Amino acid sequence: MGWVTEVAAVPKTAPQAHTVMISAGHSDTDPGAVARGVTEAEIVLEFRDLLSQALARQGIRHLTDGDAGDNLPLREAVKIAAGADIAIEFHCNAATPAATGTETLSRRSAYPLAGRLCEVTAAVLGIASRGTKPEDAGQHHRLAFVSDGGGIIHELFFLTNAGDLQQYMLHREVLADRLARVIAEHARDDKR
């Protein structure tokens, strides 16, 4: 775990006003959903690392729940999240093969950012936005990232839906770049 930044590509914008932490849900010991030959843990770890690189290109200093290609157990991620102003943990939903879309779980105070994450993810992947929901509304509510860490859980898509997975695989770099822009905007907004 450490601060990640990249000085060479820092755009000239407002200074960062809020601390940022991003987390990959699940791990080697808890792979999460398994479907279509991949695990939720593999998907979200790769995405966290792509997003970390994109945030660095935006000039946003941020914490991760482990070094590139690795993540810490949830109990450690929750501790890191609790110390950040903006904390987002990534997951994939799983249900019937027809279930589709993206959603977030968070406290009401995080709904503005959570809603933007849903809007951008839905637009980039061409899937439905299921919207912002309270932390007890989804299958990952027991993870304590929201209740103990004060963060946002972002369900990127349904791993059990072939179309959702395909859209993610085709557009994951673009998604990381667009979400990094949204997070950077919130991190630089000193009125929040």
N, C-alpha and C positions, 0 to 999 in steps of 0.2 A: 504494500500500500504506500502511496506517496502522491505528492503533488505532481501533476502533469502539465507541462506548458511547452510551447514551441515559439521561440522568439522570432524566427525568420519570417513567418507569414502573418504577423499580427497586423490586422487592419486598423486604420486610424478611426477610432470610434470612442464613444464615452468609456470612461474607466469602469472596471468591474466593481459593482457595489455589493454583491451577495456571493457567498460561498456556494459552490456546486459540488455535488457528489453523485456519481452514477454507479449503479450496481447491476450485476448479472444474477438473476434469480437461479436457484438450484446449483448443483455441483456434480462432481464425479460420484459422490456418495448418495446424492439425491437428484437423479436426472430429470425429475419432473415428468411431463407428458412425453410419451414415446409414440411416434407415428411416422409412417412413410419413410422409414429408414433413418430418421434423425431423432435426437432428443431435444427437449426444450432447453436443457442446460447448454448443449452445443450451440444452438441458435442464439440464445441471449448472451452468451459469453463472446461470441464473434461480434454480435451487434454492439455490445458495450465497448469493445475494443475499437470498432469502426467509429462509433460516436466519440470516443475519447480522442481519436486522431482528428476528427472534424472539429471538436471543441478547441483543440490546440491550435488548429488553423484559424479559428475565430479569435484567438488570443485569450481564451477563457481558461484560467487556472482552475483545476478541479481535482477532486479525489476520486479514486476508484476503489472497489472492494477487492483489490488484488492487482498484481502485475499483469501485463498483457498475456493472454492465454491461460490465466489462472484466476480463481476467485476465492475469497475467504468464506468461512461458514456464515450463515445468516446472523448468528448472534454478534459477530464482529461487524458485519455490514450495518446492522441496526445501530450499533454504537457510533459508527462513523456518520451515518445519516442524521442521528440526533444532534450532531454538532454542525450540520450544514444548514444554510438558509434554504437551499433548493436541493432536494434529494429525490432521485428517480430510480426505481428498480424495474427492470424489464423481465417480462414473462410472456408465455404464449398460452392462450386458452386451448381447451380440448373439450370436445363434446361429440355430437353426431357429425357425420361427414358433411351435412348440409349447413351446419352452423358457421357463420362468417362474421367478420367485422373486428373492429378494434375498440377498446374501452380503457378507462382508467378507474382506479379505486383510490380515494383520498379523503381527507378532511375537506369540509366546505371551503375553508380559507384557501385551499390549493386549486379550486375549480377553474379559475381563469387560466392558469398554466396547463392544467390537466385537459381542459377543453381544447386548447390550441394543439396539444400533442395529438389528441384524437383527430382533429380536423386535418392536420397535416399528414398524419399516417394514412387516414382514409383516402385523401386526395392522391398521395404518391402511389399507394398500393391499389387504388381503384376498388376499395372495399367499403362497406358501410361503417359509419361511426356509430357505435353503440352508446357513446357519450360518457359523461362523468358520472360516477356513482359513489355512494358512501363505501367505506372500507369493508363493511360486512356484506356487500352485495355480490361478491365474486368468490371463486374457488380459492383464491390466494389470500383471503382475508385473515387466515390464521397465522400468517407469516410474521406479523407484528411490525412489518416495515412501516406501516402507516401509524398504528397506535403507539408503538414505542419509539419509532424513528422519526415520525412526523413527515414521512415522505409520500411520494406518489408511486403506486404500482401501475405500470403501463403494460397492458395486455396487447402486444403488437398485432396479433392475428390469431386465428384458430389453426393450430398445427395439424389438426385432424381434417382440415378442409384442403383438398388438393389445389384448388385455385388460389386460396390465400397463400399457401406455401410457395407456389410457383411465382406469384406476384412478388412476394418477399425476396425470393432468390434472385429474381431479375432486377429488383430495384433497391436492394439493401444499402448500397453505397449512397444513392441519391437520398434515401430516407434518412440515413445518418447525417448527411450534410444539411438537409432541411430541418431536422429536429435540432441540430446544433445551433442553427440560426435562431430558432424559437427560444431555446434555453439561453443563448447569449443575450438576446434582447431582454429577457427577464432578469438575467444576472446583472445587466448594466443599468436597469431601471432603478434609480435611487428613490423613487416615490412608492415603491412596493413595501 
